[in-house]
Amino acid sequence: MKSKNNSKSLNWAKHQKRWFGKWHLYLGIIAGAIVAFVGVTGSILVFQDDIDRALNPNLFDVIAQQQKMPVEEIVPLIKKNYPKLKIEYLLLGDVKNPNEAYSIINAKTDEQVFINPYTGKIGGKRIYTSSFIRVVTELHRTLLIPVAGRYICGLASLCLLILTISGLRLWIPKKWKQLKSVLTVRFSGSFKRQNYDWHNSLGFYSSPIVAILSLTGFSITFSTLVIPLLFILSGKSPQGVAALLGAKSAWHAQAVPLPLKDIAAAAKEKMPNAYIGGIAFPADKMGTYRLDMISGNLPKVGKREMLVVDQYTAKTLLNSRQDFPNVGNAYLSWLTPIHYGSFGGRPTQVIAIIAGLIPLALFITGFIIWWPRYKKQKKGKKRKTKEPTPDEQAEAIIIEKETKPAIIKTPLPKLGRYFLINFKSGFKYALIILLISFVMGALYGLPSGIIIQPAVFVVAFSCVMVCLNFICALLSELFNILFLLPFKKGSHKVTRYFALSTAFLVCYVAVYVVLLNTGFEFF
């Protein structure tokens, strides 16, 4: 008969907690410092535009006059005044701000030239790669390590997501009555106890936002994996989209480029409710115009869309509003704003700053928890290395024989039945995690009053992670069945992993299709 206390215990397997504990410990040791550094630099970048303008007011700020010149008027004037100035990309920025300058960016020379939007004259120049914000951005994205640094930071984001999930599992108390103690810091306790409480409390309360920032960080870094999966899940061919993005202008010997006013008119015709936020000019005779269009008020930084236009005919070669599925437009408009908290204005930016600093706090408190245990364990190992006497050896053998339990071999269930048992169990877990994902996104946007959009897109980007995990599980199970099980070297743990991953895939993809492919609008 179960006791009263046992009936109030939470039904979680002990071996599962040990497994999560190992992941949490080893990932914290391996990636903790990198995760903390990426988090701190990310917090700085939340207000990157404001910081950059504050540090360089003479470049960004202009004296407001009657009306800013539109792109079709100012570009010919710039070319007339500065014929040697090469225009690769003209950034118009927030055209509603009367005091903000335009800027020309040259990716080859890393030069940024600031243009007065009222006169068309140069207001200043800089090498933008040497600016403070640009250096912080590179530290955040690559650690200033060429090529490999980008992927190190991306994997660090994945580690942070796993650390958050495993930390939540370890946080769950054994009994419901212990819930209050794991949600608060006991200030009357010792330093060791307070440090432990801070680690638990900070990890729990910050987990929704930290998980979202790590998820979006991974999606930004590994966009070459994420974007094709998003399109495949929406029933679109990634190859078709790639062909649209790589479209060329219809050049022939008698072809004459159209004036920019015709290109701007074509853009306004396709998106009459949007304005041009930036324009990339054709690189050669086969090149196209790429116009970055801004519209709407959700997110608050503006809905970003894209047009690719033929330089000779003004024919629209790509219209993201029509050619991209909902989730493709979500990637353009929402992913970066969610990552930096700009989608909801100041409230979500403040939340993002705090969440970016949390990994550093957890790394410090976690290290303080781990280091004494590590030293104690190391001392224990040194004691065990002492050579025992012959009498001690004989006594140890006798004790081992007397206390060693009998090994009872139980037949393993058939593979198919074992898969179904774990699939059902995994489906329950998937529904719980799916609900938690939705709630996390909603909580992030709650202070700004934008709730549904971040919640939906957190589920969408989580679906990509579930798909990538399923691919890993499928490859592991195929290797298990083809090369290990025939030689009785296989593991049913791999089959369990595959069953759980399949359950998550079915659950998430079903919800993804309902939310993003049934005509609902979240923009």
C-alpha positions as CSV (number, residue, x, y, z in Angstrom):
1,M,0.0,0.0,0.0
2,K,1.4,3.4,-1.0
3,S,1.9,6.0,1.7
4,K,0.3,9.4,1.7
5,N,3.5,11.2,0.8
6,N,4.2,8.9,-2.1
7,S,0.8,9.6,-3.6
8,K,1.7,13.2,-3.9
9,S,5.0,12.6,-5.7
10,L,5.4,13.6,-9.3
11,N,5.6,10.6,-11.6
12,W,8.9,11.1,-13.3
13,A,11.5,8.4,-13.9
14,K,14.7,8.7,-11.8
15,H,16.9,7.4,-14.7
16,Q,15.5,10.1,-16.9
17,K,16.6,12.8,-14.5
18,R,20.1,11.3,-14.3
19,W,20.2,11.3,-18.1
20,F,19.1,15.0,-18.3
21,G,21.6,15.7,-15.5
22,K,24.5,14.4,-17.6
23,W,23.5,16.5,-20.6
24,H,23.1,19.6,-18.5
25,L,26.5,19.1,-16.8
26,Y,28.6,18.3,-19.8
27,L,27.0,20.9,-22.1
28,G,27.4,23.5,-19.4
29,I,31.1,22.7,-19.0
30,I,31.8,22.6,-22.8
31,A,29.7,25.4,-24.1
32,G,28.8,27.5,-21.0
33,A,31.4,30.2,-21.5
34,I,30.6,30.6,-25.2
35,V,26.9,30.7,-24.5
36,A,27.4,33.4,-21.8
37,F,29.5,35.5,-24.2
38,V,27.1,35.2,-27.1
39,G,24.2,36.2,-24.7
40,V,26.0,39.3,-23.4
41,T,26.9,40.5,-26.9
42,G,23.3,39.8,-28.0
43,S,22.0,42.0,-25.2
44,I,24.1,44.9,-26.5
45,L,22.7,44.3,-30.0
46,V,19.1,44.6,-28.8
47,F,19.6,48.4,-29.1
48,Q,22.1,48.3,-31.8
49,D,20.5,51.0,-34.0
50,D,20.1,53.4,-31.0
51,I,23.7,52.8,-29.9
52,D,25.1,53.3,-33.3
53,R,23.3,56.6,-33.8
54,A,24.3,57.8,-30.3
55,L,27.9,57.1,-31.0
56,N,27.8,58.7,-34.5
57,P,25.3,61.5,-34.5
58,N,27.2,63.5,-37.1
59,L,26.7,60.6,-39.6
60,F,23.1,59.5,-39.0
61,D,21.4,62.8,-38.1
62,V,20.4,65.5,-40.5
63,I,18.4,68.8,-40.1
64,A,14.8,68.1,-41.1
65,Q,13.5,70.1,-44.0
66,Q,10.2,70.0,-46.0
67,Q,10.3,66.5,-47.5
68,K,12.8,63.7,-48.1
69,M,13.6,63.0,-51.7
70,P,12.3,59.6,-52.9
71,V,14.8,57.1,-54.2
72,E,13.9,57.7,-57.9
73,E,14.9,61.4,-57.5
74,I,17.9,61.2,-55.2
75,V,19.8,58.5,-57.0
76,P,20.2,60.5,-60.3
77,L,21.2,63.5,-58.2
78,I,23.9,61.5,-56.3
79,K,25.3,60.1,-59.6
80,K,25.4,63.6,-61.1
81,N,27.2,65.1,-58.0
82,Y,29.5,62.1,-57.4
83,P,30.0,60.2,-60.7
84,K,32.8,58.0,-59.2
85,L,30.7,56.9,-56.3
86,K,29.5,53.3,-56.8
87,I,26.0,52.5,-55.5
88,E,25.6,48.9,-54.6
89,Y,22.9,49.2,-52.0
90,L,21.0,52.3,-50.9
91,L,19.5,52.1,-47.4
92,L,16.6,54.4,-46.8
93,G,15.9,53.2,-43.3
94,D,13.0,54.7,-41.5
95,V,11.7,57.2,-44.2
96,K,9.1,58.4,-41.6
97,N,12.0,59.8,-39.5
98,P,12.7,63.3,-40.8
99,N,16.2,63.4,-39.1
100,E,17.6,60.1,-40.4
101,A,20.1,60.1,-43.3
102,Y,20.2,57.7,-46.2
103,S,23.3,55.6,-46.6
104,I,25.1,53.8,-49.5
105,I,26.8,50.5,-48.6
106,N,29.6,49.0,-50.7
107,A,30.2,45.4,-49.6
108,K,33.5,45.1,-51.5
109,T,35.2,48.1,-49.9
110,D,33.2,47.9,-46.6
111,E,32.6,51.6,-47.1
112,Q,29.4,53.3,-45.9
113,V,28.6,56.8,-47.3
114,F,25.9,58.9,-45.6
115,I,23.6,61.0,-47.8
116,N,21.5,64.0,-46.9
117,P,18.0,63.0,-48.0
118,Y,17.0,66.6,-48.7
119,T,20.0,67.7,-50.7
120,G,21.6,64.5,-52.1
121,K,25.0,65.6,-50.7
122,I,27.5,63.4,-48.8
123,G,27.3,64.0,-45.0
124,G,30.1,61.7,-43.9
125,K,31.8,58.3,-44.5
126,R,33.1,55.4,-42.5
127,I,34.4,51.8,-42.8
128,Y,31.3,50.2,-41.3
129,T,33.2,46.9,-40.4
130,S,35.3,48.9,-37.9
131,S,32.3,50.5,-36.1
132,F,31.6,49.4,-32.5
133,I,28.3,47.9,-33.3
134,R,29.7,46.0,-36.3
135,V,32.5,44.5,-34.2
136,V,29.9,43.5,-31.5
137,T,27.8,41.9,-34.2
138,E,30.7,39.9,-35.5
139,L,31.6,38.8,-32.0
140,H,28.0,37.7,-31.5
141,R,27.7,35.8,-34.8
142,T,31.2,34.5,-35.3
143,L,33.5,35.2,-32.3
144,L,35.7,36.8,-34.9
145,I,36.7,33.3,-36.1
146,P,36.5,33.1,-39.9
147,V,34.0,30.5,-41.3
148,A,34.0,28.1,-38.3
149,G,33.0,30.8,-35.8
150,R,29.5,31.2,-37.3
151,Y,28.8,27.5,-36.8
152,I,30.3,27.5,-33.3
153,C,27.9,30.2,-32.3
154,G,25.0,28.4,-34.0
155,L,25.8,25.2,-32.1
156,A,26.1,27.2,-28.9
157,S,22.5,28.4,-29.5
158,L,21.5,24.7,-29.8
159,C,23.4,23.9,-26.6
160,L,21.6,26.7,-24.8
161,L,18.2,25.3,-25.9
162,I,19.2,21.8,-24.6
163,L,20.5,23.3,-21.4
164,T,17.2,25.1,-20.9
165,I,15.2,22.0,-21.5
166,S,17.4,19.8,-19.4
167,G,17.5,22.4,-16.6
168,L,13.7,22.5,-16.5
169,R,13.6,18.7,-16.2
170,L,16.1,18.8,-13.3
171,W,14.1,21.7,-11.7
172,I,10.9,19.7,-11.4
173,P,10.6,18.8,-7.7
174,K,9.9,15.3,-6.4
175,K,6.7,16.4,-4.6
176,W,4.1,19.1,-5.2
177,K,4.6,20.5,-1.7
178,Q,8.2,21.3,-2.7
179,L,7.1,23.6,-5.5
180,K,7.2,26.8,-3.5
181,S,10.8,26.2,-2.4
182,V,12.1,25.7,-5.9
183,L,10.4,28.9,-7.1
184,T,12.0,31.2,-4.5
185,V,15.4,32.2,-3.1
186,R,15.9,31.4,0.6
187,F,17.8,34.5,1.7
188,S,18.2,33.1,5.3
189,G,20.3,30.2,4.0
190,S,24.0,29.9,3.5
191,F,25.8,31.4,0.5
192,K,25.9,27.9,-1.1
193,R,22.1,27.5,-0.6
194,Q,21.3,31.0,-2.0
195,N,23.5,30.4,-5.0
196,Y,21.7,27.1,-5.7
197,D,18.3,28.8,-5.4
198,W,19.4,31.7,-7.6
199,H,20.5,29.2,-10.3
200,N,17.1,27.3,-10.1
201,S,14.9,30.4,-9.9
202,L,16.7,32.4,-12.7
203,G,16.7,29.4,-14.9
204,F,13.0,28.7,-14.4
205,Y,11.6,32.2,-14.8
206,S,13.8,33.1,-17.8
207,S,13.4,29.7,-19.6
208,P,10.5,30.8,-22.0
209,I,12.5,33.8,-23.4
210,V,15.9,32.1,-23.3
211,A,14.6,29.1,-25.2
212,I,13.0,31.4,-27.9
213,L,16.3,33.4,-28.3
214,S,18.3,30.2,-28.6
215,L,15.8,28.7,-31.1
216,T,15.8,31.8,-33.3
217,G,19.6,32.2,-33.0
218,F,20.0,28.6,-34.4
219,S,17.5,29.3,-37.2
220,I,19.3,32.4,-38.3
221,T,22.8,30.7,-38.3
222,F,21.6,27.6,-40.1
223,S,19.3,29.3,-42.5
224,T,20.5,27.1,-45.3
225,L,18.9,24.1,-43.5
226,V,15.9,26.0,-42.0
227,I,14.6,27.8,-45.0
228,P,14.3,24.8,-47.3
229,L,12.5,22.8,-44.5
230,L,10.1,25.7,-44.0
231,F,9.2,25.7,-47.7
232,I,8.9,21.9,-47.9
233,L,6.6,21.8,-44.9
234,S,4.4,24.4,-46.7
235,G,4.3,22.4,-49.9
236,K,6.7,24.6,-51.8
237,S,9.8,23.5,-53.7
238,P,13.0,25.0,-52.3
239,Q,14.5,24.7,-55.8
240,G,11.7,26.8,-57.3
241,V,12.3,29.5,-54.7
242,A,16.0,29.4,-55.3
243,A,15.3,29.8,-59.1
244,L,13.2,32.9,-58.3
245,L,15.9,34.4,-56.1
246,G,18.5,33.8,-58.8
247,A,16.4,35.3,-61.6
248,K,18.2,37.4,-64.2
249,S,17.2,40.4,-66.3
250,A,16.2,39.8,-69.9
251,W,19.3,41.3,-71.5
252,H,19.9,41.5,-75.3
253,A,22.1,43.6,-77.5
254,Q,19.6,46.4,-77.9
255,A,18.4,46.4,-74.3
256,V,18.5,49.7,-72.4
257,P,18.1,49.9,-68.6
258,L,14.9,51.7,-67.5
259,P,15.1,54.8,-65.4
260,L,14.8,54.2,-61.7
261,K,11.4,56.0,-61.6
262,D,9.9,53.1,-63.7
263,I,11.3,50.5,-61.3
264,A,9.9,52.4,-58.3
265,A,6.5,52.8,-60.1
266,A,6.4,49.0,-60.7
267,A,7.1,48.4,-57.0
268,K,4.4,50.8,-55.9
269,E,2.0,49.1,-58.3
270,K,2.7,45.6,-56.8
271,M,2.7,46.8,-53.2
272,P,0.8,50.1,-53.0
273,N,0.6,50.0,-49.1
274,A,4.4,49.6,-48.7
275,Y,7.4,51.9,-49.0
276,I,11.0,51.2,-50.2
277,G,13.3,50.6,-47.2
278,G,16.3,49.7,-49.2
279,I,17.3,48.9,-52.8
280,A,20.1,46.7,-54.2
281,F,21.2,47.8,-57.7
282,P,22.1,45.5,-60.6
283,A,25.7,44.3,-60.4
284,D,26.0,43.7,-64.2
285,K,24.0,43.6,-67.4
286,M,22.2,40.4,-66.3
287,G,21.5,41.8,-62.8
288,T,18.2,42.8,-61.2
289,Y,16.9,45.3,-58.8
290,R,16.1,43.9,-55.3
291,L,13.7,46.2,-53.4
292,D,13.2,45.6,-49.6
293,M,9.7,46.8,-48.9
294,I,8.3,47.8,-45.5
295,S,4.6,47.8,-44.7
296,G,2.2,47.3,-41.8
297,N,2.7,47.7,-38.1
298,L,3.2,44.1,-37.0
299,P,5.9,43.7,-36.0
300,K,6.4,47.2,-34.8
301,V,9.6,47.4,-36.8
302,G,7.5,46.8,-39.9
303,K,6.6,43.9,-42.1
304,R,9.5,43.2,-44.4
305,E,8.8,42.0,-48.0
306,M,10.8,41.6,-51.1
307,L,10.5,42.4,-54.8
308,V,13.0,41.4,-57.6
309,V,12.5,43.5,-60.7
310,D,14.0,43.2,-64.3
311,Q,16.1,46.3,-65.0
312,Y,15.1,46.5,-68.7
313,T,11.3,45.7,-68.6
314,A,10.4,46.4,-64.9
315,K,8.8,43.0,-64.9
316,T,8.4,41.5,-61.4
317,L,10.5,38.4,-61.2
318,L,9.8,37.7,-57.5
319,N,7.1,38.9,-55.2
320,S,7.5,37.5,-51.7
321,R,3.9,38.4,-50.9
322,Q,2.7,36.0,-53.6
323,D,5.7,33.6,-54.1
324,F,6.5,32.8,-50.5
325,P,4.3,30.8,-48.2
326,N,3.1,32.4,-44.9
327,V,6.1,31.0,-43.0
328,G,8.5,32.3,-45.7
329,N,7.2,35.8,-45.1
330,A,7.4,35.1,-41.3
331,Y,11.1,34.3,-41.7
332,L,11.6,37.7,-43.4
333,S,9.5,39.8,-41.1
334,W,9.6,38.0,-37.7
335,L,12.7,35.9,-37.1
336,T,15.2,38.7,-36.5
337,P,12.7,40.9,-34.6
338,I,11.8,38.0,-32.3
339,H,15.5,37.3,-31.8
340,Y,16.4,40.8,-30.8
341,G,13.0,41.7,-29.2
342,S,12.3,44.6,-31.5
343,F,8.9,43.2,-32.7
344,G,7.0,44.6,-29.7
345,G,9.0,47.8,-29.2
346,R,10.6,48.8,-25.9
347,P,8.8,46.2,-23.6
348,T,10.1,43.2,-25.6
349,Q,13.5,44.8,-26.1
350,V,13.9,45.1,-22.3
351,I,12.9,41.4,-21.9
352,A,15.4,40.4,-24.6
353,I,18.2,42.3,-22.9
354,I,17.5,40.6,-19.5
355,A,17.3,37.2,-21.2
356,G,20.6,37.7,-23.0
357,L,22.3,38.3,-19.6
358,I,20.8,35.2,-18.0
359,P,23.2,32.7,-19.5
360,L,26.1,34.5,-17.9
361,A,24.4,34.5,-14.5
362,L,23.5,30.8,-14.9
363,F,27.1,30.0,-16.0
364,I,28.6,31.7,-12.9
365,T,26.1,30.2,-10.4
366,G,26.4,26.8,-12.1
367,F,30.2,26.9,-11.9
368,I,29.9,27.7,-8.2
369,I,27.7,24.6,-7.7
370,W,29.9,22.3,-9.8
371,W,33.4,23.3,-8.7
372,P,33.3,22.1,-5.1
373,R,31.7,18.8,-6.2
374,Y,34.4,18.3,-8.8
375,K,37.2,18.9,-6.3
376,K,35.5,16.5,-3.8
377,Q,35.2,13.9,-6.5
378,K,38.8,14.3,-7.6
379,K,40.0,13.8,-4.0
380,G,37.8,10.7,-3.7
381,K,39.5,9.2,-6.8
382,K,43.0,9.8,-5.4
383,R,42.1,7.9,-2.3
384,K,40.7,5.0,-4.3
385,T,44.0,4.7,-6.3
386,K,45.9,3.6,-3.1
387,E,46.9,-0.1,-3.5
388,P,44.7,-2.3,-1.1
389,T,46.4,-5.0,1.1
390,P,46.0,-8.7,0.2
391,D,43.5,-9.1,3.1
392,E,41.4,-6.1,1.8
393,Q,41.4,-7.6,-1.7
394,A,40.2,-11.0,-0.4
395,E,37.5,-9.3,1.7
396,A,36.3,-7.2,-1.3
397,I,35.9,-10.4,-3.5
398,I,33.8,-12.1,-0.8
399,I,31.6,-9.1,-0.3
400,E,31.1,-8.8,-4.1
401,K,30.1,-12.4,-4.5
402,E,27.6,-12.2,-1.6
403,T,26.0,-8.9,-2.6
404,K,26.0,-9.2,-6.4
405,P,22.4,-9.6,-7.5
406,A,21.4,-12.4,-9.8
407,I,21.2,-11.2,-13.4
408,I,17.8,-12.0,-14.8
409,K,17.6,-11.8,-18.6
410,T,14.2,-10.7,-19.7
411,P,13.3,-11.0,-23.4
412,L,13.0,-7.7,-25.2
413,P,9.7,-7.0,-26.9
414,K,9.3,-7.2,-30.6
415,L,10.6,-4.1,-32.4
416,G,7.3,-3.1,-33.9
417,R,5.4,-3.4,-30.6
418,Y,8.2,-1.6,-28.8
419,F,8.0,1.2,-31.3
420,L,4.2,1.6,-30.9
421,I,4.5,1.7,-27.1
422,N,7.0,4.5,-27.2
423,F,5.2,6.3,-30.0
424,K,2.1,6.6,-27.8
425,S,4.2,7.9,-24.9
426,G,6.0,10.3,-27.2
427,F,2.8,11.7,-28.6
428,K,1.7,12.7,-25.1
429,Y,5.0,14.4,-24.5
430,A,4.8,16.2,-27.8
431,L,1.4,17.7,-27.0
432,I,2.7,19.0,-23.7
433,I,5.8,20.5,-25.3
434,L,3.7,22.0,-28.1
435,L,1.5,23.7,-25.7
436,I,4.5,25.0,-23.7
437,S,6.1,26.3,-27.0
438,F,2.9,28.3,-27.8
439,V,2.7,29.7,-24.2
440,M,6.4,30.7,-24.3
441,G,5.8,32.8,-27.5
442,A,2.6,34.3,-26.0
443,L,4.4,35.3,-22.8
444,Y,7.2,37.0,-24.8
445,G,4.7,39.2,-26.6
446,L,2.3,39.8,-23.7
447,P,3.9,43.0,-22.4
448,S,3.6,44.7,-25.8
449,G,0.1,43.3,-26.5
450,I,1.4,41.2,-29.5
451,I,0.5,37.6,-28.5
452,I,-0.6,35.4,-31.3
453,Q,2.1,36.1,-33.9
454,P,5.2,35.3,-31.7
455,A,3.4,32.2,-30.3
456,V,2.6,30.9,-33.8
457,F,6.1,31.5,-35.2
458,V,7.8,29.9,-32.2
459,V,5.8,26.8,-32.9
460,A,6.7,27.0,-36.6
461,F,10.5,27.4,-35.9
462,S,10.3,24.6,-33.3
463,C,8.8,22.4,-36.0
464,V,12.0,22.8,-38.0
465,M,14.0,21.6,-35.0
466,V,11.7,18.7,-34.6
467,C,12.2,17.8,-38.3
468,L,16.0,18.0,-38.0
469,N,15.9,15.8,-34.9
470,F,13.7,13.3,-36.7
471,I,16.2,13.1,-39.6
472,C,19.0,12.3,-37.0
473,A,16.7,9.7,-35.3
474,L,15.8,8.1,-38.7
475,L,19.5,7.7,-39.7
476,S,20.3,6.3,-36.3
477,E,17.5,3.7,-36.5
478,L,18.4,2.7,-40.1
479,F,22.0,2.1,-38.9
480,N,20.7,0.2,-35.9
481,I,18.5,-2.1,-38.0
482,L,20.8,-2.7,-40.9
483,F,24.2,-3.0,-39.2
484,L,23.7,-3.7,-35.5
485,L,20.6,-5.8,-34.9
486,P,21.5,-8.6,-37.3
487,F,24.7,-9.2,-35.2
488,K,22.8,-8.8,-31.9
489,K,24.7,-5.6,-31.2
490,G,21.6,-3.3,-31.7
491,S,20.0,-1.2,-29.0
492,H,16.4,-0.8,-28.3
493,K,17.2,2.7,-26.9
494,V,17.8,3.8,-30.5
495,T,14.4,2.5,-31.4
496,R,12.8,4.3,-28.5
497,Y,14.5,7.6,-29.6
498,F,13.2,7.0,-33.1
499,A,9.7,6.4,-31.8
500,L,9.6,9.5,-29.6
501,S,11.0,11.6,-32.5
502,T,8.4,10.3,-34.9
503,A,5.6,11.1,-32.4
504,F,7.0,14.7,-32.1
505,L,7.2,15.0,-35.9
506,V,3.6,13.9,-36.5
507,C,2.3,16.2,-33.8
508,Y,4.2,19.3,-34.8
509,V,3.8,18.9,-38.5
510,A,0.0,18.5,-38.1
511,V,-0.2,21.7,-36.1
512,Y,2.2,23.5,-38.5
513,V,-0.1,22.7,-41.5
514,V,-3.2,23.8,-39.6
515,L,-1.7,27.1,-38.5
516,L,0.3,28.2,-41.5
517,N,-1.3,26.5,-44.5
518,T,-5.0,27.0,-44.1
519,G,-5.4,30.7,-45.0
520,F,-4.9,32.1,-41.5
521,E,-3.2,35.5,-41.5
522,F,-0.8,36.4,-38.7
523,F,0.7,39.6,-40.2
